[in-house]
Amino acid sequence: MPGINQSLLPDNAAVSAINCRITSGALQPQYGMASDGSLALTGHNISTIHRWSVGGNDYWLRFQDAVSVIRSPIADDSYSRIYWSGDSRMGGALCYSYTPAVSSGGGTEYPNNYYKLGIPKPTTAITASLTSGSTDGVATEARAYVYTYVGKLGEESAPSPPSNILICPAGGATVALSGLVVDVSASTGREIEKFRIYRVATGSSGNAEYLFVAEIASSYVLPYSDTKDTSKLSESLPSINWKEPRENMTSLGLTAYGVAYAASGKIVCLSEPFFPYAWPRDYELTCDNDIVAIGHYDNYLIVGTKGRPVMITGIDPASMSQQELPIIEACVSARSMVSMGLFAIYASPNGLVMASGSSARLITEGIITSREWSAMTPSSIHAHQHRGKYVFFWYTDSSNKGGVIFDPLHPEDGFIRISGYYVAGYRDPQTDSLYLIDSSKNLFRLDADSNSPASLTWKSKKVVLDRPASMTAARVLADSYASLTLTVLADGATHHTQAITSAAPVRMPRSGRKRNWQVQVSGTDTVREIAISETVTELQA
């Protein structure tokens, strides 16, 4: 707990704790880092990794940018689609890939193939002309046509401008349709393969709507002849209010209700449920400050901004509500935002903010002050969930960096340091394994190698005695003594260091009487108790 004076810490708290597990009540080492090989990214450092499993095969997607990745919201998606934001290779557009494109082409720096998400609407109207059927003396109807683009996987654009209005006989008409064009700006970076044609019709209620006429390949030799009577049409145009995603959207995520969310400047953007390529502008909400990151839990979105956080509530994107939370804690790192099921956490200038229910609070208050927190350069933090804990890494410079494990449900446990620094990570939800990658692109799993426990270091609070004393004996009770070293400090200087090989008391040299004492243990054994005293007899009492 770096925000508390060393002599005022709780009795079981530490000045430092590295690679420790304390949930059992004893002091245990974490398991070691399990090596999982290395990942290449030619010419670039890796900032984001994501494990993509499909068809019994695993592929490690890796990105040079800090991207946010989501899976398809469609159950049993045969294409196993995957989406992400923040990829500079596509100019900041939302991207996607799928089976087999992500791994096809022979490369191993996945994704091999990727595309812009969402399709702009056509800008050229259909030309319609009556080629068969007379309007003399028969019932007539007015027709207008639109068309949409359809991607390889079935994604559909908003409709084109309407065609010219055509007066046709109510039955037996043939209309020639031409002028359907794939705009170059729409096709770049996308896989547009088809047109869908709709025409306007008036239903029994008197309301006009566009109904599906036909789907044709984008390579179809026009004109297309529409011979269908209105009575044969039934499917309505679904995408009339759909839009492609905005440019430079960030913080892509997905709620449990199939709604994708992302940020663009001060705007929270929401997708059509289960259609992550369709982003109606009517669903957007605007914040007072620029958005840094968005997290979610249950039916809440927590929006970390450069000012107050904003809470957005609801299930249906057409009727979401928002409110500014009564806490002035800006989000200083987009990569610090972690959605953890019942709550979300992000880094602020003063510590970690936890949003839960309909409120938010500074959860590290009383553990660390803004002075110690700023030394960890919170703007550099990237964080991950691991077994209910919030694991984060920070970087100031090459000699001032590190990682921390923090339990949001037990903040009184404080910060537990991790040996080493890692540039990116990925939590596998199926195994709850946290994969980490270092600056040399070596891949590891945190706390995973039970055969090689990590070497822990635990340094106690500073115990201030009522009167100066000379400590001459020490004892450490441990489950084993394979690798265990005790260091005793007096008035801030090392008094004695010794390898501990049994539960028997050890003697320490006499020295002048000191008032301030600390103990430190390091090694791979589980420690239950550490004691020092003025005499061996006191330890045996």
C-alpha positions in Angstrom: 0.0 0.0 0.0 2.4 2.7 -1.2 0.2 5.6 -0.1 0.5 4.6 3.6 3.5 5.3 5.8 5.7 2.2 6.3 5.2 2.2 10.1 1.4 2.8 9.9 0.6 -0.1 7.6 -1.7 -2.9 8.9 0.2 -5.6 10.7 -0.1 -8.1 7.8 0.6 -5.5 5.0 3.9 -5.2 3.2 6.1 -2.4 2.0 6.6 -4.5 -1.1 5.2 -7.8 -2.4 6.4 -9.3 -5.6 5.1 -12.5 -7.2 3.0 -13.3 -4.1 -0.3 -15.1 -3.7 -2.0 -14.2 -0.3 -5.5 -15.6 -0.7 -4.8 -18.7 1.4 -3.7 -16.7 4.5 -0.1 -17.9 4.0 2.5 -16.3 1.8 2.7 -18.3 -1.4 4.7 -17.8 -4.6 2.8 -17.5 -7.8 3.4 -20.2 -10.4 6.0 -19.3 -13.0 5.5 -17.8 -16.4 4.8 -20.6 -18.9 6.5 -20.0 -22.2 4.3 -20.3 -25.3 6.9 -19.5 -28.1 7.1 -16.2 -29.9 5.1 -14.2 -32.4 6.4 -12.2 -35.4 5.2 -8.9 -36.7 7.7 -7.9 -39.4 8.9 -4.3 -39.2 6.6 -3.4 -36.2 6.3 -3.9 -32.5 3.3 -5.7 -31.2 0.7 -3.6 -29.3 -2.3 -6.0 -29.3 -2.7 -9.7 -29.4 -5.8 -11.9 -29.7 -6.2 -15.6 -29.8 -8.6 -16.7 -32.5 -9.7 -20.3 -32.4 -11.7 -21.9 -35.2 -12.1 -25.3 -36.7 -9.8 -26.8 -34.1 -7.0 -24.4 -35.0 -5.6 -21.5 -33.1 -4.3 -18.3 -34.7 -2.6 -15.5 -32.9 -3.8 -12.2 -34.4 -1.3 -9.4 -33.7 -1.5 -5.6 -34.4 1.0 -2.8 -34.3 -1.7 -0.5 -32.9 -3.7 -0.6 -29.7 -6.9 -2.1 -31.1 -10.1 -3.4 -29.5 -11.3 -6.7 -30.7 -14.8 -8.4 -30.5 -16.2 -11.7 -31.8 -19.3 -12.1 -33.9 -22.5 -11.7 -31.8 -24.3 -14.3 -34.0 -24.5 -17.7 -32.4 -22.9 -20.5 -34.5 -21.6 -18.0 -37.0 -20.4 -20.2 -39.8 -17.8 -17.6 -40.8 -16.5 -17.0 -37.2 -16.3 -13.3 -37.9 -14.1 -11.0 -35.9 -14.1 -7.2 -35.7 -11.7 -4.6 -34.4 -11.2 -0.8 -34.1 -8.0 1.3 -34.2 -6.1 -0.4 -37.0 -4.1 2.3 -38.8 -3.6 0.1 -41.8 -7.2 0.8 -42.8 -7.0 4.5 -42.0 -8.7 4.1 -38.7 -11.8 2.4 -40.1 -13.5 -0.5 -38.2 -12.2 -3.7 -39.7 -13.3 -7.4 -39.8 -12.1 -10.7 -41.0 -13.5 -14.3 -41.1 -12.9 -17.9 -41.9 -10.9 -18.6 -44.0 -9.7 -15.1 -45.0 -8.0 -14.5 -41.7 -5.5 -17.3 -42.3 -5.5 -17.8 -46.0 -2.7 -16.7 -48.4 0.2 -18.5 -46.8 1.3 -15.8 -44.3 1.6 -16.5 -40.6 1.4 -12.9 -39.3 -2.4 -13.1 -38.8 -4.8 -11.6 -39.8 -3.7 -12.2 -43.4 -6.8 -10.6 -45.0 -9.0 -8.0 -43.5 -11.6 -5.5 -44.8 -13.5 -2.3 -43.9 -16.6 -2.9 -41.8 -19.9 -1.6 -43.2 -20.8 -0.5 -46.7 -21.7 3.0 -47.8 -24.9 3.4 -49.7 -24.9 3.7 -53.5 -24.9 7.2 -54.8 -26.3 6.5 -58.2 -30.1 6.0 -58.7 -31.7 3.2 -60.8 -33.2 4.1 -64.1 -36.5 2.5 -64.6 -38.5 2.2 -67.8 -41.8 0.3 -68.7 -41.1 -2.2 -71.5 -44.2 -4.3 -71.4 -47.8 -3.6 -70.2 -50.3 -0.9 -71.1 -51.7 1.6 -68.7 -54.7 2.4 -70.9 -58.0 1.6 -69.2 -56.5 -0.5 -66.4 -55.7 0.0 -62.8 -52.3 1.5 -62.4 -49.7 2.0 -59.7 -46.7 4.3 -59.2 -43.4 2.6 -58.7 -40.0 3.8 -57.6 -36.9 1.6 -57.1 -33.9 1.6 -54.9 -31.0 -0.8 -54.5 -28.5 -1.7 -51.9 -25.0 -3.2 -51.9 -24.5 -6.7 -50.4 -21.2 -7.9 -49.2 -19.8 -11.4 -49.5 -21.0 -12.4 -46.0 -24.5 -10.9 -46.5 -23.9 -7.4 -45.0 -26.2 -4.8 -46.6 -25.9 -1.1 -47.1 -28.5 1.6 -46.8 -30.5 2.2 -50.0 -29.5 4.3 -53.0 -31.4 7.4 -54.0 -34.9 6.5 -55.5 -35.3 6.0 -59.2 -37.6 8.1 -61.4 -41.3 7.5 -60.6 -42.9 5.2 -63.1 -46.6 4.7 -63.7 -47.3 1.0 -64.4 -50.3 -1.3 -64.8 -51.1 -3.0 -61.5 -50.5 -6.4 -63.1 -48.6 -7.9 -66.0 -45.9 -5.1 -66.2 -42.3 -5.6 -67.2 -39.9 -2.9 -66.0 -36.3 -2.6 -67.2 -33.9 -1.5 -64.5 -30.4 -0.2 -65.3 -27.8 2.2 -63.8 -26.9 0.0 -60.9 -23.3 0.9 -60.2 -20.7 -0.1 -57.5 -19.0 3.1 -56.5 -15.2 2.9 -56.3 -15.2 4.6 -52.9 -17.5 1.9 -51.6 -15.7 -1.1 -53.1 -12.2 -0.1 -51.9 -11.3 -2.4 -49.0 -14.6 -4.2 -49.2 -16.0 -7.3 -50.8 -19.2 -6.2 -52.6 -20.7 -9.0 -54.6 -24.4 -8.4 -55.1 -27.2 -5.8 -55.5 -30.6 -6.1 -53.8 -33.4 -4.3 -55.6 -36.5 -3.0 -53.8 -39.5 -1.1 -55.1 -42.1 1.0 -53.3 -45.5 -0.3 -52.6 -48.5 0.9 -50.6 -49.8 -1.6 -48.0 -53.3 -2.1 -46.8 -52.7 0.5 -44.0 -52.0 3.1 -46.7 -48.3 3.3 -45.7 -45.7 3.1 -48.5 -42.6 1.0 -48.0 -39.9 -0.6 -50.1 -40.3 -4.3 -50.7 -37.8 -6.8 -51.9 -37.8 -7.6 -55.6 -34.6 -9.5 -56.4 -31.0 -10.1 -55.6 -28.5 -10.1 -58.5 -24.8 -10.3 -58.8 -22.9 -7.0 -59.1 -21.5 -8.4 -62.4 -25.0 -9.0 -63.8 -25.4 -7.7 -67.4 -28.0 -5.0 -67.1 -30.8 -4.2 -67.7 -32.7 -6.4 -65.2 -36.3 -7.1 -66.0 -38.8 -6.8 -63.1 -42.0 -8.8 -63.9 -43.3 -9.4 -60.4 -46.7 -8.2 -59.4 -46.9 -6.2 -56.2 -49.1 -8.9 -54.6 -46.0 -11.3 -54.8 -43.8 -9.0 -52.7 -43.5 -9.1 -48.9 -40.0 -8.6 -47.5 -39.4 -5.0 -46.3 -36.2 -3.1 -46.8 -34.4 -3.5 -43.4 -31.5 -1.1 -43.8 -33.3 2.2 -44.7 -31.8 3.9 -41.6 -28.5 2.0 -41.4 -25.2 3.7 -41.9 -21.7 2.5 -42.2 -19.5 3.1 -39.1 -18.0 6.5 -38.7 -14.3 6.9 -39.5 -11.7 6.7 -36.7 -14.0 5.0 -34.2 -12.2 3.5 -31.1 -12.9 1.3 -28.1 -15.0 -1.2 -29.9 -17.0 -3.5 -27.6 -20.1 -5.7 -27.5 -22.8 -5.9 -24.9 -24.5 -9.1 -23.9 -27.5 -8.0 -25.9 -25.7 -8.1 -29.3 -25.2 -4.3 -29.5 -21.7 -3.2 -30.6 -20.5 0.1 -29.2 -17.6 2.4 -30.0 -16.5 6.0 -29.6 -15.9 8.8 -32.1 -14.7 12.1 -30.5 -17.5 13.0 -28.0 -20.0 10.6 -29.6 -21.0 7.2 -28.3 -22.0 5.1 -31.3 -24.3 2.1 -31.1 -25.0 -0.6 -33.7 -28.2 -2.3 -34.7 -28.5 -5.4 -32.4 -26.6 -8.3 -33.9 -25.7 -6.3 -37.0 -22.2 -4.9 -36.1 -21.8 -3.4 -39.5 -24.9 -1.2 -39.2 -24.6 2.0 -37.1 -27.8 4.2 -37.3 -27.0 7.8 -36.4 -30.3 8.0 -34.5 -28.8 5.7 -31.8 -25.8 8.0 -31.1 -25.4 9.8 -27.8 -23.1 12.8 -27.2 -20.9 13.5 -24.1 -19.6 16.8 -22.9 -16.0 15.7 -23.1 -13.9 13.7 -25.6 -14.2 9.9 -25.0 -11.1 7.9 -24.1 -12.6 4.5 -23.6 -15.8 2.6 -23.1 -16.5 -0.5 -20.9 -19.6 -2.4 -20.0 -21.3 -4.7 -17.5 -24.8 -6.0 -17.4 -26.9 -3.3 -19.1 -24.6 -0.4 -18.3 -21.9 1.3 -20.5 -19.3 3.2 -18.6 -17.8 5.9 -20.7 -14.4 7.2 -19.6 -13.9 10.7 -20.9 -11.3 13.5 -20.4 -13.7 14.8 -17.7 -16.4 13.2 -15.7 -17.4 9.6 -16.6 -20.7 9.0 -18.2 -23.1 6.1 -17.5 -25.3 4.8 -20.3 -28.1 2.5 -19.4 -30.4 0.3 -21.4 -30.8 -2.7 -23.7 -32.4 -1.3 -26.8 -30.0 1.1 -28.6 -33.0 3.2 -29.7 -33.9 4.0 -26.1 -30.7 4.3 -24.1 -30.4 6.9 -21.4 -27.2 8.6 -20.1 -26.1 10.5 -17.0 -22.9 12.1 -15.9 -21.6 10.4 -12.7 -20.8 12.6 -9.7 -17.0 11.9 -9.7 -14.4 14.0 -11.4 -12.0 11.3 -12.5 -10.9 11.4 -16.1 -9.8 8.3 -18.0 -6.1 8.7 -18.8 -5.5 5.5 -20.7 -7.9 3.7 -23.2 -6.1 0.4 -22.6 -6.7 0.6 -18.9 -10.4 0.1 -19.3 -11.4 -3.5 -18.4 -14.9 -4.9 -18.4 -15.1 -7.5 -15.6 -18.6 -8.8 -15.6 -20.1 -7.1 -12.5 -18.1 -3.9 -12.9 -15.6 -2.0 -15.1 -12.3 -0.4 -14.1 -10.1 2.3 -15.6 -7.1 4.4 -14.7 -7.6 8.1 -13.7 -5.0 10.7 -12.6 -5.5 9.7 -9.0 -5.8 5.9 -9.1 -8.2 3.2 -10.3 -11.9 4.0 -10.8 -14.4 1.2 -10.4 -17.9 1.6 -11.9 -20.5 -0.7 -10.6 -24.3 -0.5 -10.5 -25.1 3.0 -11.4 -22.2 4.7 -9.6 -18.4 4.9 -9.7 -15.7 5.5 -7.1 -11.9 5.7 -6.7 -11.3 2.2 -5.5 -7.6 2.7 -4.7 -8.3 5.6 -2.3 -6.4 4.9 0.9 -4.0 2.6 -0.8 -2.1 4.9 -3.1 -2.0 8.7 -3.4 -1.8 10.7 -6.6 1.9 11.3 -5.8 2.9 7.7 -5.9 0.4 6.9 -8.6 1.8 9.6 -11.0 5.2 8.0 -10.7 3.7 4.9 -12.4 2.7 7.0 -15.4 -1.0 6.0 -15.5 -1.3 7.2 -19.1 0.9 4.3 -20.1 -1.2 1.6 -18.4 -2.6 -1.4 -20.3 -4.7 -3.8 -18.2 -6.4 -7.2 -18.3 -8.7 -9.4 -16.3 -7.2 -12.5 -14.7 -9.1 -14.8 -12.3 -11.2 -11.9 -11.0 -8.1 -9.7 -10.6 -7.2 -6.5 -12.4 -3.7 -6.9 -13.9 -2.0 -3.9 -15.2 1.4 -2.9 -16.6 2.9 0.6 -16.7 5.9 2.2 -18.3 7.8 5.4 -17.5 11.2 4.5 -19.0 13.4 1.5 -19.6 14.4 1.4 -15.9 11.1 2.4 -14.4 8.3 0.0 -15.5 6.4 -3.0 -14.1 3.2 -4.9 -13.5 0.7 -5.1 -10.7 -2.1 -7.5 -9.6 -5.0 -5.8 -7.9 -8.1 -7.4 -6.5 -11.1 -5.0 -6.9 -13.2 -7.0 -4.5 -10.5 -6.9 -1.8 -8.7 -3.6 -2.3 -7.3 -3.9 1.2 -4.9 -6.6 -0.2 -3.1 -3.7 -2.0 -0.8 -4.0 -4.9 1.1 -7.1 -5.7 4.0 -6.6 -8.1 4.8 -8.9 -11.0 8.4 -9.5 -12.1 8.9 -8.3 -15.6 7.2 -5.9 -18.0 4.9 -7.0 -20.9 3.8 -4.8 -23.8 0.4 -6.5 -24.5 -1.9 -9.3 -23.3 -4.9 -11.4 -24.0 -7.3 -13.2 -21.7 -8.6 -16.5 -23.0 -12.2 -16.7 -21.5 -12.4 -20.4 -22.0 -9.4 -21.2 -19.8 -9.1 -17.9 -17.9 -5.5 -17.9 -19.0 -3.7 -14.5 -19.4 -1.3 -14.5 -22.2 1.4 -11.8 -22.2 4.0 -10.8 -24.8 7.2 -9.0 -24.1 9.1 -6.4 -26.1 11.1 -9.3 -27.8 7.8 -10.8 -28.9 8.1 -13.8 -26.6 4.7 -15.2 -25.5 4.0 -16.3 -21.9 1.1 -17.4 -19.7 0.9 -15.6 -16.3 0.9 -17.8 -13.1 0.8 -21.0 -15.2 3.9 -23.1 -14.7 3.2 -25.1 -11.4 6.5 -27.0 -11.8 8.6 -23.8 -11.6 7.1 -21.4 -9.1 8.2 -17.7 -9.3 10.6 -16.3 -6.8 8.6 -14.2 -4.3 9.8 -11.3 -2.3 7.8 -9.9 0.7 9.0 -7.1 2.9 7.1 -6.3 6.0 5.9 -3.0 7.4 8.3 -1.1 9.6 7.6 -2.1 13.2 8.5 0.7 15.6 9.2 -0.6 19.1 8.3 1.3 22.3 12.0 1.0 23.3 15.1 0.2 21.3 16.1 -3.5 21.2 18.7 -5.8 19.9 17.1 -8.7 17.9 19.4 -11.8 18.0 17.0 -14.6 17.0 14.7 -15.3 14.1 12.4 -18.1 12.9 10.5 -18.8 9.7 7.7 -21.4 9.6 7.2 -22.6 6.0 5.7 -25.6 4.2 9.2 -26.4 2.8 12.7 -25.0 2.8 13.9 -25.6 -0.7 14.6 -22.0 -1.5 14.1 -19.5 1.2 16.1 -16.5 2.4 15.4 -14.2 5.3 16.7 -10.6 5.6 16.3 -8.6 8.8 16.6 -4.8 8.6 17.2 -2.4 11.5 16.6 1.3 11.1 16.6 0.9 7.4 19.9 -1.0 7.1 20.4 -4.7 6.6 21.0 -6.3 9.9 21.3 -10.0 8.9 20.7 -12.2 5.8 20.6 -16.0 6.0 19.3 -18.9 4.0 16.6 -20.7 6.0 16.6 -24.5 5.8 14.4 -25.5 8.6 11.9 -24.3 11.3 14.6 -24.2 13.9 15.4 -20.7 15.2 18.5 -19.0 13.8 20.9 -16.7 15.6 21.7 -13.2 14.4 24.7 -11.1 15.4 24.3 -8.7 18.3 24.4 -5.0 17.4 23.4 -1.8 18.9 19.8 -1.4 20.1 17.5 -0.3 17.3 13.9 0.9 17.3 12.7 0.3 13.7 12.7 -3.4 12.5 11.6 -5.1 9.3 11.7 -8.6 7.9 11.9 -9.7 4.3 11.6 -13.2 2.8 12.4 -14.3 -0.7 12.3 -17.6 -2.4 9.8 -20.2 -3.7 8.5 -21.8 -0.5 5.1 -21.1 1.2 5.6 -19.1 4.4 3.2 -19.2 7.3 5.0 -17.1 9.9 8.1 -14.9 10.4 9.3 -14.0 13.8 12.3 -12.2 15.4 13.1 -11.7 19.0 15.8 -10.6 21.4 16.4 -14.2 22.5 15.9 -17.7 21.2 13.9 -18.6 24.3 11.3 -16.0 23.4 10.8 -17.8 20.0 10.3 -21.1 21.6 7.8 -19.9 24.1 
